[in-house]
Amino acid sequence: MSVPTITSVSPSSGPAAGGDLVRVTGIDFAAAVEVLFDGVPAVVESLRDEAGASIADVRTPAHADGSVDVTVRNLDGGGVPVPGEEATLAAAYRFLRARIAEESNLTRIVRELLQRLRREVLDATSISVSVDYDDTVIDGVNVIALAQLPAVVLSGPRIDENRFFSSNVPHEDAVAGIAGPELLRRRPPFTVDLEFTITGASNRTVELLNLMAAVATFLNRTRWLELFRNPDDTAKGTVRWEMDPQGEYRTRLDGPDDVRAFTCGFVVRGFDIDEGLPLDLGKAVDTAELETEAIAPALPGGGP
């Protein structure tokens, strides 16, 4: 009887939604094993012995936030756990909720749009916070009360999948493995279009038309939205997204009160909202060699 031993679990944390690829490394794993996270079975994607170690690549189950024990059970030929052949590593993995406190790239895009609208169009630019309450229902502007007029409000984004700008192929990264370099393949990222709405308001018609012209000029001249890949490491360069006006400009100049308004839309294309979960890990990286064939020298006289 060989009692398995767990030496490491990598990575040691992942999303509470599950589906993350985790490598469980140890000794004396059987030809078939069951891997459990806090008693919940994981999907075993691959199992092998390499460099004297047993390696199981598993797909994590969904679980509540928190640290859990990881258990490996050896199975017999019928898929039944072998009595006594079980190992547990306490608090080896932590399930994490989505980190909404950290600044995402989506947040950075919205902030950049707000800053550019304030700099190039109107300083009194804000983002829509809620449309559930409207203190003036007859003005045709379904946004929170504006502190001053004229004003511009940015709403959105709405998200629509974009397959044209998606890579549509798994992304491969070389990572360190037990016996040397390996390939980590990730599924294609979830690429989307970000659709925004701009609402402009004023209590004077001429001022509103001028504001609408300023917004139209901004959208027509701003063809790209560019940000640093990593705001903490500018040496990594920048990434940019295509930006286009969308739809028509709709005005409301004949409301029953003194507020005139217009709305228009624009779209930021090809934004990767999710980098994609790992697909597999363990394919060895070999040095590519170009196969060549010697060419026979030409015979005297130009003959073959």
C-alpha positions as CSV (number, residue, x, y, z in Angstrom):
1,M,0.0,0.0,0.0
2,S,1.4,3.4,-1.0
3,V,0.1,6.4,0.9
4,P,0.1,9.5,-1.3
5,T,1.7,12.7,-0.2
6,I,0.8,16.3,-1.3
7,T,3.8,18.6,-1.5
8,S,2.3,21.7,-3.2
9,V,-0.8,23.2,-4.8
10,S,-0.2,25.9,-7.4
11,P,-1.6,28.4,-7.8
12,S,-2.7,28.7,-4.2
13,S,-5.8,30.8,-4.9
14,G,-8.4,31.3,-7.5
15,P,-11.9,32.5,-8.3
16,A,-14.8,31.3,-6.1
17,A,-16.7,30.6,-9.3
18,G,-14.3,27.7,-10.0
19,G,-13.0,26.5,-13.3
20,D,-9.4,27.5,-12.5
21,L,-6.6,25.1,-13.6
22,V,-4.6,24.0,-10.5
23,R,-1.6,21.7,-10.3
24,V,-1.4,19.4,-7.3
25,T,2.1,17.9,-6.9
26,G,3.1,15.1,-4.6
27,I,4.4,11.5,-4.4
28,D,2.8,8.1,-4.9
29,F,-0.3,9.1,-6.7
30,A,-2.1,6.1,-8.3
31,A,-2.9,5.7,-11.9
32,A,-6.3,7.2,-11.1
33,V,-7.0,9.7,-8.3
34,E,-9.8,11.8,-6.9
35,V,-9.0,15.4,-5.8
36,L,-11.3,17.2,-3.5
37,F,-11.4,20.8,-2.3
38,D,-13.1,20.9,1.1
39,G,-14.8,17.7,0.2
40,V,-16.0,18.9,-3.2
41,P,-14.6,16.9,-6.1
42,A,-12.5,18.6,-8.8
43,V,-12.3,17.6,-12.4
44,V,-9.0,15.8,-13.0
45,E,-7.7,17.0,-16.4
46,S,-4.4,15.1,-16.5
47,L,-2.3,12.8,-14.2
48,R,1.3,11.8,-14.7
49,D,4.6,11.1,-13.1
50,E,7.5,13.4,-13.9
51,A,11.0,13.8,-12.4
52,G,10.1,11.5,-9.5
53,A,7.0,13.5,-8.7
54,S,3.3,12.8,-9.2
55,I,1.4,15.6,-10.9
56,A,-2.3,16.1,-11.2
57,D,-3.8,19.0,-13.1
58,V,-7.3,19.7,-11.9
59,R,-10.2,22.1,-12.6
60,T,-11.5,23.6,-9.4
61,P,-15.1,23.4,-8.3
62,A,-17.3,26.4,-7.3
63,H,-17.0,27.1,-3.6
64,A,-17.7,29.9,-1.1
65,D,-14.9,32.4,-0.4
66,G,-12.3,31.1,2.0
67,S,-9.3,28.7,2.6
68,V,-10.0,25.0,2.1
69,D,-8.1,21.7,2.5
70,V,-7.1,19.8,-0.6
71,T,-7.4,16.0,-0.5
72,V,-6.0,13.4,-2.9
73,R,-7.4,9.8,-2.8
74,N,-6.0,6.9,-4.8
75,L,-8.5,5.0,-6.7
76,D,-8.5,1.3,-7.8
77,G,-9.3,0.0,-11.2
78,G,-13.0,0.3,-10.6
79,G,-12.8,4.0,-9.6
80,V,-13.3,3.2,-5.9
81,P,-11.2,4.9,-3.3
82,V,-8.5,2.6,-1.8
83,P,-8.8,2.5,2.0
84,G,-5.9,4.3,3.7
85,E,-4.5,5.8,0.5
86,E,-5.4,9.4,1.1
87,A,-3.5,12.6,1.8
88,T,-4.8,16.0,2.9
89,L,-2.9,19.4,2.8
90,A,-4.6,21.8,5.2
91,A,-5.6,25.3,4.0
92,A,-3.8,24.6,0.7
93,Y,-6.1,26.6,-1.5
94,R,-8.1,29.8,-1.1
95,F,-11.3,30.6,-3.1
96,L,-11.6,34.4,-3.7
97,R,-14.5,36.6,-4.7
98,A,-14.1,39.0,-7.5
99,R,-11.9,41.9,-6.4
100,I,-14.1,44.9,-7.0
101,A,-11.9,47.1,-4.8
102,E,-9.0,46.8,-7.2
103,E,-9.0,49.2,-10.2
104,S,-9.8,47.3,-13.4
105,N,-9.0,48.3,-16.9
106,L,-12.7,49.0,-17.5
107,T,-12.6,51.6,-14.6
108,R,-9.5,53.2,-16.1
109,I,-11.2,53.5,-19.5
110,V,-14.2,55.2,-18.0
111,R,-12.0,57.6,-16.0
112,E,-10.0,58.4,-19.1
113,L,-13.2,59.2,-21.0
114,L,-14.4,61.5,-18.2
115,Q,-11.1,63.3,-18.0
116,R,-11.0,63.9,-21.8
117,L,-14.6,65.1,-21.9
118,R,-13.9,67.6,-19.1
119,R,-10.7,68.7,-20.7
120,E,-11.9,69.0,-24.3
121,V,-15.7,69.6,-24.1
122,L,-17.0,70.8,-20.8
123,D,-15.7,70.9,-17.2
124,A,-19.2,70.1,-15.8
125,T,-19.0,66.4,-17.0
126,S,-20.1,63.6,-14.7
127,I,-21.0,60.0,-14.9
128,S,-24.5,58.7,-14.4
129,V,-24.9,57.1,-11.0
130,S,-28.6,56.1,-11.0
131,V,-31.6,56.3,-13.3
132,D,-34.0,54.8,-10.8
133,Y,-35.0,58.2,-9.5
134,D,-35.7,61.3,-11.5
135,D,-36.7,64.4,-9.6
136,T,-38.0,66.2,-12.7
137,V,-39.8,63.6,-14.8
138,I,-41.0,66.0,-17.5
139,D,-37.7,67.3,-18.7
140,G,-36.8,64.3,-20.8
141,V,-33.5,63.8,-19.1
142,N,-33.5,60.5,-17.2
143,V,-30.4,61.1,-15.1
144,I,-29.6,62.3,-11.6
145,A,-30.2,66.0,-10.9
146,L,-27.6,68.2,-12.5
147,A,-25.8,70.7,-10.2
148,Q,-25.4,73.2,-13.0
149,L,-26.2,73.9,-16.6
150,P,-24.9,73.4,-19.2
151,A,-23.8,69.8,-18.3
152,V,-22.6,66.6,-19.9
153,V,-23.4,63.2,-18.4
154,L,-21.6,59.9,-19.5
155,S,-23.7,56.8,-19.1
156,G,-22.8,53.1,-19.6
157,P,-21.1,51.1,-20.7
158,R,-23.4,48.4,-22.2
159,I,-21.4,45.4,-23.2
160,D,-21.7,43.5,-26.5
161,E,-19.5,40.6,-27.6
162,N,-17.1,41.3,-30.5
163,R,-15.7,38.3,-32.3
164,F,-14.1,40.3,-35.0
165,F,-11.5,41.9,-32.7
166,S,-11.1,38.7,-30.6
167,S,-7.9,36.7,-31.0
168,N,-10.1,33.5,-31.2
169,V,-7.0,31.3,-30.5
170,P,-5.6,30.2,-27.2
171,H,-2.8,32.3,-25.8
172,E,0.4,30.4,-24.8
173,D,2.9,31.5,-22.2
174,A,6.2,29.7,-21.3
175,V,6.3,28.9,-17.5
176,A,8.7,27.1,-15.3
177,G,7.8,23.4,-14.6
178,I,9.3,20.6,-12.6
179,A,11.3,19.2,-15.4
180,G,11.9,22.4,-17.3
181,P,9.9,24.9,-19.3
182,E,6.2,24.2,-20.0
183,L,3.4,25.9,-21.9
184,L,0.4,27.4,-20.2
185,R,-2.4,27.7,-22.7
186,R,-5.3,30.1,-21.9
187,R,-8.6,30.1,-23.7
188,P,-9.3,33.1,-26.0
189,P,-10.2,36.3,-24.0
190,F,-13.8,37.6,-23.8
191,T,-13.6,40.5,-26.2
192,V,-16.4,43.0,-26.2
193,D,-17.5,46.4,-27.4
194,L,-18.2,49.1,-24.8
195,E,-21.2,51.2,-25.8
196,F,-21.6,54.5,-24.0
197,T,-24.2,57.3,-24.1
198,I,-23.6,61.0,-23.8
199,T,-26.3,63.3,-22.6
200,G,-26.0,67.0,-22.8
201,A,-28.3,69.5,-21.2
202,S,-28.8,73.3,-21.1
203,N,-31.5,75.8,-20.3
204,R,-30.7,77.7,-23.5
205,T,-31.2,76.4,-27.0
206,V,-28.2,78.0,-28.7
207,E,-26.0,76.9,-25.9
208,L,-27.2,73.3,-26.2
209,L,-26.6,73.3,-30.0
210,N,-23.1,74.6,-29.4
211,L,-22.5,71.9,-26.8
212,M,-23.8,69.3,-29.2
213,A,-21.4,70.5,-31.9
214,A,-18.5,70.3,-29.4
215,V,-19.4,66.7,-28.5
216,A,-19.7,65.8,-32.2
217,T,-16.3,67.3,-32.9
218,F,-14.8,65.4,-29.9
219,L,-16.2,62.1,-31.1
220,N,-15.2,62.6,-34.7
221,R,-11.6,63.6,-33.8
222,T,-11.1,61.0,-31.1
223,R,-10.5,57.8,-33.1
224,W,-8.5,55.9,-30.5
225,L,-8.5,55.6,-26.8
226,E,-5.0,54.9,-25.4
227,L,-3.9,53.8,-21.9
228,F,-0.7,52.4,-20.3
229,R,-0.8,48.6,-20.1
230,N,0.3,48.8,-16.5
231,P,-0.1,52.2,-14.8
232,D,2.6,51.2,-12.3
233,D,5.1,50.2,-14.9
234,T,5.0,52.5,-17.9
235,A,7.9,50.7,-19.5
236,K,5.5,48.0,-20.6
237,G,4.1,50.4,-23.2
238,T,0.5,51.3,-24.1
239,V,-2.6,49.7,-25.5
240,R,-5.2,51.4,-27.5
241,W,-8.8,50.7,-28.6
242,E,-10.8,51.9,-31.6
243,M,-13.5,54.5,-30.8
244,D,-16.4,55.4,-33.1
245,P,-19.6,57.4,-32.9
246,Q,-22.7,55.3,-32.9
247,G,-26.3,56.1,-33.8
248,E,-27.9,59.5,-34.3
249,Y,-28.0,62.6,-32.2
250,R,-31.5,63.0,-30.6
251,T,-32.5,66.4,-29.4
252,R,-35.4,67.6,-27.2
253,L,-35.8,71.4,-27.6
254,D,-39.5,71.8,-26.9
255,G,-39.9,70.4,-23.4
256,P,-42.5,71.9,-21.0
257,D,-39.7,73.3,-18.8
258,D,-36.5,75.2,-19.4
259,V,-34.2,72.2,-19.9
260,R,-33.2,71.3,-23.4
261,A,-31.3,68.0,-23.9
262,F,-29.6,65.8,-26.5
263,T,-28.3,62.3,-26.5
264,C,-25.7,60.5,-28.6
265,G,-23.7,57.3,-28.5
266,F,-20.2,56.0,-29.2
267,V,-18.5,52.6,-28.9
268,V,-15.0,51.5,-27.8
269,R,-14.2,48.3,-29.8
270,G,-12.1,45.3,-29.0
271,F,-11.8,45.5,-25.2
272,D,-10.7,42.3,-23.4
273,I,-12.9,42.2,-20.3
274,D,-11.5,38.8,-19.3
275,E,-8.1,37.3,-20.1
276,G,-9.4,33.8,-20.3
277,L,-9.0,30.8,-17.9
278,P,-6.1,28.4,-18.4
279,L,-6.9,25.5,-20.7
280,D,-4.0,23.1,-20.0
281,L,-0.5,23.1,-18.6
282,G,2.4,20.7,-19.1
283,K,3.2,20.6,-22.8
284,A,7.0,20.7,-22.9
285,V,8.7,23.5,-24.7
286,D,11.3,22.1,-27.2
287,T,13.9,24.1,-29.1
288,A,12.6,24.3,-32.7
289,E,15.1,23.1,-35.3
290,L,14.8,23.9,-39.0
291,E,15.0,20.8,-41.1
292,T,17.2,21.4,-44.1
293,E,18.3,19.2,-47.0
294,A,21.7,19.5,-48.7
295,I,21.7,20.7,-52.3
296,A,24.0,18.8,-54.6
297,P,26.5,21.0,-56.4
298,A,25.9,21.7,-60.1
299,L,27.9,19.5,-62.5
300,P,30.3,21.1,-65.0
301,G,28.6,22.3,-68.2
302,G,25.4,23.1,-66.5
303,G,24.0,19.6,-66.6
304,P,21.7,18.2,-63.9
